[in-house]
Amino acid sequence: MTTPSLNPDVVARIQQDLADNAIMLYMKGSPAAPHCGFSNVVVQILAQLGVPYGSADILSDPELRQTLKDFSDWPTFPQLYVQGELIGGCDIVREMFASGELAELLTAQNLLPAQRPD
């Protein structure tokens, strides 16, 4: 089985996205208007955590969508990256959020805003 050749321009764009954004979400739609329930769940989790992140709509760019699948070796969307590393899709992000593991990861990376005591 041969791996499809990746478009170097699109790979460079992905690498730039990951370099420019400590947290990057490739999703269907935008944070303001997610186009699928799975993307919406991840957007809501990130909103609850109060972290800034970059995003890109894979529906508006089929070449980005396919290249990301090959780049990450992850076939589905959304795809959440932290510090350039793929964390996973909706189910993984939801499980990590529920267990506190996502907050721990973001805290360890100095990406989670300090919590104010009540």
C-alpha positions as a Python dict, from the first residue, in 0.01 Angstrom:
ca = {
    (1, 'M'): (0, 0, 0),
    (2, 'T'): (143, 337, -94),
    (3, 'T'): (91, 654, 102),
    (4, 'P'): (-65, 934, -101),
    (5, 'S'): (177, 1212, -174),
    (6, 'L'): (104, 1515, 39),
    (7, 'N'): (78, 1856, -119),
    (8, 'P'): (382, 2038, 21),
    (9, 'D'): (203, 2374, 16),
    (10, 'V'): (-85, 2242, 226),
    (11, 'V'): (155, 2062, 463),
    (12, 'A'): (345, 2391, 504),
    (13, 'R'): (17, 2566, 584),
    (14, 'I'): (-69, 2304, 848),
    (15, 'Q'): (276, 2332, 999),
    (16, 'Q'): (240, 2711, 1009),
    (17, 'D'): (-104, 2681, 1174),
    (18, 'L'): (47, 2455, 1439),
    (19, 'A'): (344, 2687, 1492),
    (20, 'D'): (122, 2995, 1521),
    (21, 'N'): (-139, 2841, 1755),
    (22, 'A'): (-54, 2655, 2075),
    (23, 'I'): (-403, 2506, 2047),
    (24, 'M'): (-535, 2441, 1697),
    (25, 'L'): (-872, 2293, 1603),
    (26, 'Y'): (-942, 2162, 1254),
    (27, 'M'): (-1319, 2139, 1239),
    (28, 'K'): (-1630, 2142, 1027),
    (29, 'G'): (-1745, 2505, 1024),
    (30, 'S'): (-1619, 2773, 1257),
    (31, 'P'): (-1629, 2819, 1635),
    (32, 'A'): (-1915, 3067, 1588),
    (33, 'A'): (-2105, 2827, 1360),
    (34, 'P'): (-1997, 2463, 1389),
    (35, 'H'): (-2135, 2246, 1108),
    (36, 'C'): (-2144, 1921, 1301),
    (37, 'G'): (-2222, 1810, 1652),
    (38, 'F'): (-1875, 1668, 1713),
    (39, 'S'): (-1707, 1997, 1623),
    (40, 'N'): (-1959, 2178, 1842),
    (41, 'V'): (-1874, 1959, 2142),
    (42, 'V'): (-1503, 2039, 2114),
    (43, 'V'): (-1576, 2412, 2068),
    (44, 'Q'): (-1792, 2405, 2383),
    (45, 'I'): (-1520, 2226, 2582),
    (46, 'L'): (-1258, 2481, 2476),
    (47, 'A'): (-1501, 2762, 2563),
    (48, 'Q'): (-1558, 2612, 2910),
    (49, 'L'): (-1184, 2596, 2964),
    (50, 'G'): (-1149, 2956, 2846),
    (51, 'V'): (-847, 2893, 2627),
    (52, 'P'): (-763, 3080, 2308),
    (53, 'Y'): (-718, 2864, 2001),
    (54, 'G'): (-688, 2879, 1626),
    (55, 'S'): (-929, 2701, 1397),
    (56, 'A'): (-970, 2610, 1034),
    (57, 'D'): (-1279, 2495, 846),
    (58, 'I'): (-1203, 2176, 659),
    (59, 'L'): (-1535, 2184, 475),
    (60, 'S'): (-1438, 2494, 279),
    (61, 'D'): (-1105, 2340, 172),
    (62, 'P'): (-1124, 1977, 50),
    (63, 'E'): (-748, 1964, -9),
    (64, 'L'): (-681, 2069, 351),
    (65, 'R'): (-929, 1805, 468),
    (66, 'Q'): (-759, 1522, 279),
    (67, 'T'): (-406, 1637, 356),
    (68, 'L'): (-485, 1655, 729),
    (69, 'K'): (-616, 1298, 725),
    (70, 'D'): (-285, 1182, 577),
    (71, 'F'): (-68, 1424, 780),
    (72, 'S'): (-216, 1313, 1112),
    (73, 'D'): (-302, 954, 1016),
    (74, 'W'): (-639, 1033, 1179),
    (75, 'P'): (-940, 987, 949),
    (76, 'T'): (-1206, 1196, 1123),
    (77, 'F'): (-1279, 1553, 1229),
    (78, 'P'): (-1255, 1753, 1441),
    (79, 'Q'): (-884, 1719, 1514),
    (80, 'L'): (-744, 1902, 1816),
    (81, 'Y'): (-374, 1978, 1843),
    (82, 'V'): (-187, 2109, 2147),
    (83, 'Q'): (167, 2238, 2097),
    (84, 'G'): (174, 2074, 1753),
    (85, 'E'): (72, 1729, 1881),
    (86, 'L'): (-255, 1565, 1781),
    (87, 'I'): (-469, 1508, 2089),
    (88, 'G'): (-753, 1344, 1899),
    (89, 'G'): (-1113, 1392, 1800),
    (90, 'C'): (-1435, 1458, 1984),
    (91, 'D'): (-1455, 1136, 2188),
    (92, 'I'): (-1097, 1161, 2314),
    (93, 'V'): (-1128, 1533, 2392),
    (94, 'R'): (-1461, 1472, 2572),
    (95, 'E'): (-1312, 1188, 2780),
    (96, 'M'): (-1002, 1392, 2865),
    (97, 'F'): (-1218, 1688, 2965),
    (98, 'A'): (-1446, 1475, 3185),
    (99, 'S'): (-1151, 1312, 3365),
    (100, 'G'): (-965, 1642, 3412),
    (101, 'E'): (-679, 1517, 3195),
    (102, 'L'): (-729, 1790, 2934),
    (103, 'A'): (-709, 2065, 3197),
    (104, 'E'): (-397, 1898, 3341),
    (105, 'L'): (-235, 1886, 2997),
    (106, 'L'): (-316, 2250, 2924),
    (107, 'T'): (-197, 2356, 3270),
    (108, 'A'): (131, 2168, 3223),
    (109, 'Q'): (177, 2352, 2891),
    (110, 'N'): (96, 2689, 3058),
    (111, 'L'): (-206, 2726, 2828),
    (112, 'L'): (-489, 2720, 3081),
    (113, 'P'): (-570, 3057, 3238),
    (114, 'A'): (-515, 3069, 3613),
    (115, 'Q'): (-828, 2982, 3806),
    (116, 'R'): (-949, 3244, 4052),
    (117, 'P'): (-1049, 3116, 4394),
    (118, 'D'): (-1417, 3179, 4469),
}
